Amino acid sequence: MGAAITVPTPLPARTLRISQKNTRTRLAPTLRLSFAQQLAFGCRRVPARGSELTMNVLRFFGGALFLGLAALTAFPASHQILWKASVAATEWGYWLAIAAVLPMIPTGGQSKIGKMGAVLSMGAIGLFIMPVVRASELSGTLPGAFNERFGSGRRVRAHMSEGPRPEPLVLPELLRPVQLPAIRFEERVFNTFENEKLTLDIYRPAYEHKLLPGVIVVHGGTWQSGSNNEFVALNAYLAGRDYVVAAINYRLAPRWPFPAARDDVLSAIAYLKVYGPQFGFDPDRIALLGRSAGGQLALLAAYTAQEPSIRGVISMYAPTDLQFGYENPAPAGLYDTRGALEAYLGGPPAKKSDEYYAASPINFVTSTSPPTLLIHGLMDGVVKPHESERLESKLKEAGVKHLFVRMPWATHGCDKSFGGPCGQVATYAVERFLDGVMAGSDPKPAPESKKPVRVAQQRGASAPRQPSKTRG
């Protein structure tokens, strides 16, 4: 027979009973498990302490704030404050994208609300860099568009001139904008009305030069404000590249309603044709450039002056059909379209229909109109891009050489940042257009000027390279 098997005697039942008191005593330590142990056993974490809670709340609201600001790169602004924020978001958004990384930095004690803030920041970063992505896409097609419309020829510049932009968007310039060269600057009075002096600022190369193509710049400001010292960076940029720039002032509404401002632009053209050669401004090679309300004045003068010396006109986000603008105003909180037009033209269209017609450049396009460059942001709610689109159709019907540069990400006044996506693309477009319409014209000797000059420099820019001594 086999060996006997011994069965262990079971413990008494009473030894398996654990009192309620002992249960609490033995389970209590499990609440003090480390974070790693909690993850391993799937336990819920201990609620965050006060400082951790504050950090998570700040992380969430920081991410929400960045995302809200970044959303302005995708949706048009409906209020003036939001419009100003949208300019910052679209033109300086790549800097804001760096700041939006902060809520994503991991820290101890991060809760669900903190993680949500990090996710919001990730979305904001994607939106902040979209203007750069879209500008890069436009940069790839814009040179070909200019070659197709205006030919590949470029104006020959003086050997001392700065070189042209290599391409519309230069990524390193987003962080360090192109340095402006030293130039010569002077101010002149070109007309006077009731003791009000109308002045123009002259920007020209620092080196000795012959007669150079002239660019007349007309400032914006709803026809009621602004001055010729706005956007000086582009003026200095062009002066360093073999152009003479004349930035003009004009009489402002409502004290001086239409046609005062238009007449002042025509008066400045007449003055420069007579006295321009004194400072190297070629009276036979003129282009006009205007922003917003200044663009309307530049277009109107170019189309109505019947002046063959006007080789081209550049309009940046400008109204072109004032009756259409009155009937399709901007949101009330963003811009008082009708109020501005009534102040400029003396009343509503019902009472001033002739003025609305006479002030609208779209009504004066003919087959002899000068070549036209239109630049407009498709996110512009102040002056809707339909204004430029309607003028483009009119130019096409008349057979006028033109190009419409559409910026999908940009809003009104987008070129305020000279080194931003809009600023870079607009600068390339302006320079390329001017080189195209001025190509093939021989420079003429300029009479020597004895007037003193001084160096102009962009506010906030690093000191430019100083030129050798020159006579003004």
Order of alpha helices (4+ residues) and beta strands (2+ residues): alpha-alpha-alpha-alpha-alpha-alpha-alpha-alpha-beta-beta-beta-alpha-beta-alpha-beta-alpha-beta-alpha-alpha-alpha-beta-alpha-beta-alpha-beta
